[in-house]
Amino acid sequence: MLEVGGGRHELDRSRSGVGPAGLTKRAEAGVNLARVSVSPASSRLERITTRRRNPKWKNVPLRIEMAECINCDTCLRHCPPQFGAIFNHGIDVIILPELCSGCNKCLDPCPVDCIYPDPDWSASPEDWWQEPLGPDDRYEGAAVRD
């Protein structure tokens, strides 16, 4: 649910309404994005749309050290779908910190211990945002359900 100009509106759950293109369309339609407020990014879709981490999460997000990673995708399979933060991106496996709750469910299954807390995390690069809700997003159904 988005609050725009005093009114509450359902999020556009189609791909065309999510991500930078969807936000651009909203801005072109006269929606003042500076006034768009979302309750603290409670759903995965809201976190993807706003590219903001839920401020209520106490744990720091995690990161994968690619020099140590063996690309087994075990972490990806253990990331809870309501967060859906881990993706294959080219030859790398990445964690989008804005989607990672720091729940640590990916840590134990990792056979090489290449996942670390990232207390000094920074915003995900623009090209990483092509993964959520993209054609290979294994968590996509959870974006609507959570």
C-alpha positions in Angstrom: 0.0 0.0 0.0 1.4 3.4 -1.0 0.3 6.7 0.4 0.4 9.3 -2.3 -0.9 12.8 -1.9 -3.0 11.8 1.1 -4.6 8.9 -0.7 -3.8 5.2 -0.2 -3.1 3.1 -3.3 -2.3 -0.5 -3.9 1.1 -1.2 -5.3 1.2 -2.1 -9.0 2.3 -5.7 -8.8 2.9 -6.1 -12.5 6.5 -5.9 -13.7 5.9 -2.7 -15.6 5.1 -0.9 -12.3 8.1 -2.0 -10.4 11.6 -0.7 -10.5 13.1 2.4 -12.0 10.9 2.3 -15.1 7.7 2.1 -13.0 8.8 4.9 -10.8 9.6 7.0 -13.8 6.1 6.4 -15.2 4.7 7.4 -11.9 6.7 10.6 -11.9 5.7 11.4 -15.4 2.0 10.8 -14.4 2.4 13.6 -11.9 3.0 11.5 -8.8 5.4 13.4 -6.5 7.8 10.6 -5.6 9.2 12.7 -2.7 5.8 12.5 -1.1 5.4 8.7 -1.6 5.6 7.1 1.8 5.6 3.4 2.4 5.1 1.8 5.8 8.5 0.6 6.7 9.1 -1.5 3.6 7.3 -4.4 5.1 6.8 -6.6 2.0 9.5 -7.7 -0.4 7.7 -5.9 -3.3 7.7 -2.6 -1.3 11.4 -3.0 -0.6 12.1 -3.7 -4.3 10.0 -0.7 -5.3 11.5 1.7 -2.8 14.9 0.1 -2.8 14.9 0.6 1.0 15.7 -1.8 3.8 13.2 -2.3 6.5 14.4 0.0 9.3 12.9 -2.3 11.9 15.5 -5.0 11.0 18.0 -5.3 13.8 20.6 -7.4 12.1 23.0 -6.0 9.5 22.7 -7.4 6.0 25.1 -10.0 4.7 27.5 -10.0 1.8 29.2 -12.8 -0.2 33.0 -12.7 -0.7 33.2 -13.8 -4.3 36.9 -14.6 -4.0 35.9 -17.4 -1.6 32.6 -18.4 -3.2 32.4 -21.6 -5.2 29.0 -20.7 -6.9 27.2 -23.7 -5.4 23.9 -21.7 -5.0 23.3 -23.3 -1.6 22.8 -19.8 0.0 20.3 -18.9 -2.7 18.2 -21.9 -2.0 18.2 -21.2 1.8 17.3 -17.5 1.6 13.7 -17.2 2.9 11.4 -16.2 0.0 9.9 -13.3 2.0 13.3 -11.7 1.8 14.6 -13.1 -1.5 17.9 -11.2 -1.4 20.4 -13.6 -3.1 20.8 -13.8 -6.8 23.1 -15.1 -9.5 24.4 -12.1 -11.4 26.6 -13.1 -14.2 29.3 -15.3 -12.7 28.8 -13.8 -9.3 26.4 -14.6 -6.5 25.1 -11.4 -4.9 23.1 -10.3 -1.9 21.1 -7.1 -2.2 21.4 -5.5 1.2 18.1 -3.7 0.9 16.4 -7.1 0.7 18.5 -9.0 3.2 17.2 -9.0 6.8 20.4 -10.5 8.2 18.5 -13.6 9.3 21.6 -15.8 8.8 19.7 -18.7 7.2 22.2 -18.8 4.4 25.3 -19.0 6.7 25.2 -22.6 8.0 24.4 -24.3 4.6 27.4 -22.4 2.9 30.1 -25.1 2.5 33.0 -22.5 2.3 31.8 -19.9 4.8 32.1 -17.0 2.4 29.1 -15.0 3.7 29.9 -12.2 6.2 28.0 -9.5 8.0 28.2 -6.2 6.2 27.8 -3.4 8.8 29.2 -0.8 6.4 26.9 -1.8 3.5 26.1 0.6 0.7 23.2 0.8 -1.8 23.1 -1.9 -4.4 24.5 -1.0 -7.8 21.9 -0.1 -10.4 22.5 -3.3 -12.5 21.8 -5.5 -9.5 18.2 -4.3 -9.4 17.5 -6.1 -12.7 17.5 -9.4 -10.8 14.5 -9.0 -8.4 11.3 -9.6 -10.4 13.4 -10.5 -13.4 12.9 -13.7 -15.4 15.2 -15.7 -13.1 13.8 -14.4 -9.8 13.0 -17.7 -7.9 11.4 -15.7 -5.1 9.0 -13.8 -7.4 5.8 -15.4 -6.1 6.7 -14.4 -2.6 6.7 -10.7 -3.6 2.9 -10.9 -3.9 2.3 -13.2 -1.0 4.3 -11.7 1.9 
